Amino acid sequence: MSENEVKITVRPNGPYRVEGPVKLLDANGGEWDLTGKPAISLCRCGASANKPFCDGTHNKIGFQATETAPTAQ
């Protein structure tokens, strides 16, 4: 992974793990301070008390989602 590349990993039954230089904005254009964070995990179960970040609640509620990239045919 290059210095300017962003990598997003879909974690099985968990969050989106985002690594690399990113800017995270809310709907009003407000920016979260991600200083010193080389990676963040974004909630996709909808139950985190710390949205948009993952707080591990997906484990407690039994969230299941196992999307995988399509394979070449």
Buried (B, 14 or more C-beta within 10 A) or exposed (E): EEEEEEEEEBBEEBBBBBBBEBEBEEEEEEEBEBEEEEEBBBBBBEBBEEEBBBBBBBEEEEBEEEEEEEEEE
